[in-house]
Amino acid sequence: MDKTWNNKAWFLVLPVLVLVAFTAVIPLMTVVNYSVQDTFGNNVFTWAGTEWFEELLSSSRFWEAMVRNLIFSFIILAIEVPLGIFIALNMPKKGWGVPVCLVLMSLPLLIPWNVVGTIWQVFGRNDIGLMGYYLNALGIDYNYVQDPFDAWVTIIVMDVWHWTSLVVLLCYAGLVSIPDAFYQAAKIDGASRWAVFRYIQLPKMQRVLLIAVLLRFMDSFMIYTEPFVVTGGGPGNSTTFLSIDLVKTALGQFDLGPAAAMSLVYFLIILLLSWVFYTVMTNYDAER
Amino acid sequence: MARIDVNHVRHSYLPNPQKDADFALREVHHTFEDGGAYALLGPSGCGKTTLLNIISGLLHPSHGQLLFNGRDVTNLSTQERNIAQVFQFPVIYDTMTVYDNLAFPLRNRGVPEADVDRKVRETLEMIDLASWARKKARGLTADQKQKISLGRGLVRSDVNAILFDEPLTVIDPHMKWVLRSQLKQLHRRFGYTMVYVTHDQTEALTFADQVVVMYDGGIVQIGTPAELFERPRHTFVGYFIGSPGMNVMPVGIDGKTATLGSQRIELPGAPKASGAVELGIRPEYVRLGRDGMAVSISKVEDLGRHKVVRAKLEGRDIAAVIGEDETVPAEPKVRFDPAGINIYADSWRVEMGA
């Protein structure tokens, strides 16, 4: 493509650049600045060099949060993606059921995250919560406040409830774009239900699935609000994910230096993973 | 290969059809002979795709019966009927190679891999894609993809019939011609029973031995291209086939004479016609010259091979075809060649009496 260089155009994008500078670049630089300094308040800073980074990377607390986060992301992807595909495959393709299903599916996505957290926090309580109370009434020892396993189950079920819809809607969009002729041809070719899924539906959903996996991975890796509201990272540190740990360090203990170092490492991890996903997706497109 | 009998088949997409208008297919009773090449020709919405899908089993008819070689298949599934169908838009399995696409219907039926390989290679030769066997199917052009769709039908040696649902719609014009002649060749060499749905008369007339013209949910005429041209049974066939279509004008009949306004037209016989009587004549049989009925010319279209003259006769539009080097006379008049005159009563053709 021929490009015309026009220096006046830079003038037109200037407002955006200024805005980005204020919202992203300058705060990021502040974080970089904090990460190499120490403070005891009163705006007095002393040079700390790479001390915070060394401390962070050798701290088991950080790595534990990271491993917890990866396990969490892996589990919810392993549940939400197959479940989302399954629901999308079984949603009606035409008739009055379509709008009903779409609205039902969209509902969890429309609820603010902290409200989702609050809903499940109450729902799971074993004194007044619908689920917690009846689980215990049935003789199941369920208490997410004290039992780390129960806390994990609660958070995973909550995330599945909240976000499977997104996978469903994306897959459904992929599915409805398949012309009828494909299904008819498959019938004529004698394809089994599995072959139809494997060779027609899955290939057509591949791109939206990649996007779904990317979105769900990023979101779950940065998850903060819901577990914070439900468990506050507990019991103990059992549901303390990276972002919760970060906020505890920065705002709870007001350790700006270590928190800044942690933010940068966290930021680099997400940047790296985004790059991996981006490369995978563009390679996939190039192959087509 | 099979002979296909369509016995009094009616179909409605409504759950509770009452009157004729509720039926997408009013009543079709016809036999497709073994090894014949048929075209179902008609405008959009005339029921031709419905009929095709009933034959292939994608639709179950509301009424009637379908026989393959005398065996009732009405309640059999598409797969059990062993039919091949090529759709308007090429259907290929994106993720597979060309080879695997062709092998797919055989593998689904549990054919041993050695036979699969032999059949697929044969078919690749037939459809001229042998050198593409290992390529991913999604990288192919539209006409190659359509060949794969066709190939998936040809690969099964025992298919009862090959059905085409406007298969050339998305193909480039110059490739249409190539594909159509390849289809003709395949038909001649292997004698498949082929049914080809189209709304393009050129496609229908060049492909088929027998053209089935459908209109408003029913068959109006079945015949060779020549029959459809010379003796359209219904005024619709007259309009629809030929370019420009047949001239149809209301007339009065008196013995061997037809009256059109103040004009009198000699007929080759005395037809017994009642109801709304019309005279139909193809533009090719309208002679433009210095004697006959006076017309006023409104337009002359030069098509290169011949010219189409648009004129008014007794206030009605009429078209005539004249030779490329003929000229329009100063005081133009037309005569109707008696060989080309057809008389219609209530849109259906009536025989010329003695």
Interface residues (C-beta under 8 A of the other chain):
Chain A: P179 A181 F182 Q184 A185 K187 I188 D189 G190 A191 S192 A195 Y199 I200 P203 K204 R288
Chain B: N53 S56 L58 S77 T78 Q79 I83 A84 Q85 F87 Q88 F89 V91 Y93 D94 T95 M96 F104 P105 N108 R109 R138 S149 R152 G153
